[in-house]
Amino acid sequence: MTHPLIKLEPLLRLPQVLELLPISDKRLYQLIAAGRFARPVRIGVHAVAWPKSAVSDYLKLIADERAAQNAGASKRRGPAPRRRA
């Protein structure tokens, strides 16, 4: 029996992670090496998985980065150039 304060988090295997993220497995491992995505948790001799929160945290990070880029891009844009007739 687990302690009542310990919440077990679902673990996702690689195919499940790739279903949720719009990236390839190669890109996922590049992100892990760069420290931008969580390292997997070993769940067996030849098996690893990621906590579901790692995927949702990454998706939030990407959304925040895109929002910041869009906000910065809209501030930098001046009036549209005039077309000559």
N, C-alpha and C positions, 0 to 999 in steps of 0.2 A: 504494500500500500504506500502511496506517495504522501508526502506532507501536504496538508490542505493549502499551504501558501505557494507550493511549487506548481507552476502551470507548464505542462508539457506542450511544446510547440511542434506543429507538424513539420516533417522533413520532406523535402522534395528531391527526387532523383533528377539526373541531368535531363532526360526527355521532358519532364514536367517543367523544369526551369526554362528550357528553350521554348516551350509552348507559351510561356508568359512573357518572355523577353524577345524583342524583335532583332536578335543577333544570332550569329553562328556559334557553335561550340568553340571554335578557334578563338573568336573574339572574346568569349566569356573567359577563357583561360588567359588571354592577354590582359583583360581587366583585372583579374585576380593577381597576376604578376605585377601590375602597376599599382596595386593597392586600392583600386576603385570598386572592387566587388569582394564580398566576404569569401574567405577560404572555405572549402567544403569540410564537413565533419565526417570522420571515418566511422562507418556503421558496420563494417565487416572487413574481412581480410582484403577483398577486392571490390569493396563498395563504399561510395561516398554519397553524401547528400548535403543539401543546404537548408538552413532554417527558412521557413516561409517568410519570416520577417526580413531576411537578407534580400530577397527578391523585391518585396514591397518597399524597403528602404532605398534600393537602387532605382526603382521606378520613380519614387518621390524625388530623388536627387536629380534624375534626368529631367523631370517636369519642372523642377525649380530652376535648373540651369537654362532650359529653353525659355522659361518665363523671363528670366533675367536678360537673356540675349534679346528677346523680342522687345522688352521694355527699353533696353539700351539702344536698339536699332531704331525704334520709333522716336526716341529723343534726338538722335543724330540726324534724322531725315529732316531736310528743310522743305521748302515748298517745291512742288513738282516743277521741273524745267519747262519752260514755255516752248511750244512747237512753232516753228516758223511756217508760215503758209506758202 
